[in-house]
Amino acid sequence: MLLLRQGERVNREHQTPIGVLHHLVVRWGDAETATARRALKRWFNGVAFVDVQAQTFADFWRANNKTAIAGNGPLWVVLGDSTAQGVGASSPLNGYVGQVMSALAARSSRPWRVLNLSRSGAQTWQAIDQQLPVLEELGQKPDLVTCGIGSNDIFATAPKRLRSTLRQLIDRLPRSSVMLDLPLPDGLWTVGSLCSPYVASINRTIHSAAASRGFPVAELSRHFARPWRGQFAPDLFHPNDLGYHHQARAVLAALPPAILQPQ
């Protein structure tokens, strides 16, 4: 066991779940667990940090959406989860949406409007039930729609249902859409490599359904990848500015040429 000193004997009591828990509690103050304790504290603080971000970033995009609806210029509608909100970045505009928006602005004489309908924690069915209806009732034809969803479904939605809802979602997207696939967590966390084959199968569903509609796919699975060091926010789940830079590269690489041409 990792938390036992090298060569220490493990008695029968320590082999039971209660014994292991008791052993950890007793040994928690030992010097050899100090590093683990500090790491756990940093992680808890990181989770609290991004929880606050989720609210403040949502407030930012709500205010931005009011301006976007009232303005003129090409319209980009964003569907998705917390990564579309930019949670984990140093500001909402340093998420992948903000970084792509800056790249589009540099290519256009008319300012792009971004209507960000994403929600932190959103699963695929919520994109269908809550975000798509707003897009469909918008009364304006968007020049671009991007949709990145599915990460929150991995442990929360049965595989068959997830594949079905992804196909339903893609079937209802307008023709100006670009789908985002999911990053492969290979080598990330303890279970990352175990999850990667399943995430890859979800990506195959995304690519297949998008191809049937003629949609390009932004390959986060290729651009946002190992080595992971330095690419994550303090919660070790959301990307930081650098991680979002790689995601923005994936989106820009997938955009139709007409979107990227100077206007």
FENVEN-V400782 format. One record per residue. N is the residue number from 1. OMEGA is omega in whole degrees, -180 to 180 (999 if undefined). D_CENTER is the distance of its C-alpha to the mean C-alpha in Angstrom with 1 decimal. Layout:
<<N:OMEGA:D_CENTER> <N:OMEGA:D_CENTER>>
//
This chain:
<<1:-172:33.6> <2:-173:31.6> <3:176:32.8> <4:176:36.5> <5:-180:38.7> <6:178:39.6> <7:-179:42.7> <8:179:42.5> <9:177:43.7> <10:-179:41.6> <11:-174:43.9> <12:-179:43.7> <13:-177:42.4> <14:-179:39.3> <15:176:38.5> <16:179:37.8> <17:180:34.5> <18:179:36.5> <19:178:38.2> <20:179:35.0> <21:179:33.5> <22:-180:36.9> <23:-180:37.0> <24:-180:33.6> <25:-179:34.7> <26:-175:38.0> <27:-172:36.6> <28:-179:33.7> <29:-178:35.9> <30:-179:37.1> <31:-176:36.4> <32:178:34.7> <33:-177:31.9> <34:-180:31.6> <35:179:28.8> <36:-180:26.8> <37:178:27.5> <38:179:26.4> <39:179:23.1> <40:179:22.5> <41:178:23.4> <42:180:21.0> <43:177:18.1> <44:178:19.3> <45:178:19.7> <46:177:16.2> <47:178:14.9> <48:-180:17.4> <49:-178:16.4> <50:174:12.8> <51:176:14.3> <52:178:16.7> <53:-177:14.2> <54:180:12.4> <55:-177:16.0> <56:178:17.1> <57:176:14.2> <58:177:14.7> <59:179:18.4> <60:-176:17.9> <61:175:16.3> <62:178:19.0> <63:179:21.7> <64:-178:20.3> <65:178:20.2> <66:178:23.9> <67:-179:24.8> <68:-179:23.1> <69:-176:24.9> <70:-173:28.2> <71:177:28.0> <72:180:28.9> <73:-179:27.4> <74:-174:24.9> <75:175:22.1> <76:178:18.5> <77:-177:16.6> <78:174:12.9> <79:177:11.5> <80:-173:8.2> <81:-174:6.3> <82:179:5.8> <83:174:3.7> <84:174:6.8> <85:-179:8.8> <86:-178:8.4> <87:-176:8.5> <88:178:9.7> <89:-179:11.5> <90:174:15.3> <91:179:15.3> <92:-177:13.5> <93:176:15.0> <94:168:13.6> <95:-177:10.0> <96:179:9.7> <97:180:11.4> <98:-179:14.1> <99:176:14.7> <100:179:15.2> <101:178:17.3> <102:179:19.4> <103:178:20.0> <104:-180:21.0> <105:-180:23.3> <106:-177:25.0> <107:-172:26.0> <108:174:27.2> <109:177:30.2> <110:-177:28.8> <111:175:25.8> <112:172:22.7> <113:180:21.7> <114:174:18.1> <115:-174:17.7> <116:-178:14.3> <117:-177:14.3> <118:178:10.8> <119:175:10.8> <120:180:9.1> <121:-176:9.3> <122:171:10.0> <123:-173:10.9> <124:-179:12.4> <125:178:15.8> <126:173:14.9> <127:178:13.7> <128:-172:17.2> <129:-171:19.2> <130:-176:18.0> <131:180:16.2> <132:179:18.3> <133:178:21.6> <134:177:21.0> <135:-176:20.4> <136:-180:23.4> <137:-173:25.6> <138:-177:24.8> <139:175:28.1> <140:178:26.8> <141:-179:25.8> <142:175:22.6> <143:-178:23.0> <144:171:19.4> <145:173:16.6> <146:-178:13.1> <147:175:10.9> <148:-174:7.5> <149:174:7.4> <150:-178:8.4> <151:-179:6.4> <152:179:8.3> <153:-168:11.3> <154:-180:11.9> <155:-173:14.3> <156:-174:15.1> <157:178:16.3> <158:-176:19.1> <159:-179:18.5> <160:-180:21.2> <161:180:19.8> <162:180:16.2> <163:179:17.8> <164:-179:20.1> <165:176:17.7> <166:179:15.6> <167:178:19.0> <168:180:20.1> <169:-177:17.2> <170:178:17.8> <171:-176:21.5> <172:-180:21.3> <173:177:19.4> <174:-174:21.8> <175:-179:23.1> <176:-171:21.5> <177:171:18.0> <178:176:15.5> <179:172:13.0> <180:172:9.9> <181:-173:10.0> <182:174:7.9> <183:177:8.3> <184:-175:11.4> <185:-178:11.7> <186:-180:15.4> <187:-179:17.1> <188:-175:14.3> <189:-179:15.6> <190:-174:18.7> <191:-175:17.4> <192:-178:14.9> <193:177:17.7> <194:-178:18.8> <195:-172:15.5> <196:178:15.2> <197:179:18.0> <198:179:16.5> <199:178:13.1> <200:179:15.4> <201:175:17.3> <202:179:14.5> <203:177:13.9> <204:176:17.7> <205:179:17.6> <206:-178:15.2> <207:-179:17.4> <208:-179:20.5> <209:179:19.9> <210:179:18.8> <211:180:21.9> <212:177:24.1> <213:-178:23.2> <214:-180:23.5> <215:168:19.9> <216:179:18.5> <217:173:15.2> <218:-172:13.0> <219:173:12.8> <220:-180:9.7> <221:-179:11.5> <222:-175:14.4> <223:-180:13.4> <224:-168:10.7> <225:178:13.0> <226:0:15.8> <227:-173:17.4> <228:-174:14.6> <229:177:16.9> <230:-176:16.2> <231:-174:12.6> <232:174:11.1> <233:-177:11.8> <234:178:14.6> <235:178:12.8> <236:178:11.9> <237:180:8.5> <238:176:6.5> <239:169:7.6> <240:-178:10.9> <241:-179:12.8> <242:177:13.6> <243:179:10.3> <244:175:9.3> <245:179:12.8> <246:176:12.2> <247:178:9.4> <248:177:11.9> <249:179:14.6> <250:-180:13.1> <251:-179:13.1> <252:179:16.5> <253:-177:17.9> <254:-176:17.2> <255:177:18.7> <256:-178:22.2> <257:-178:25.0> <258:179:26.4> <259:-174:23.3> <260:-179:23.7> <261:177:27.5> <262:-178:29.1> <263:999:30.2>>
//
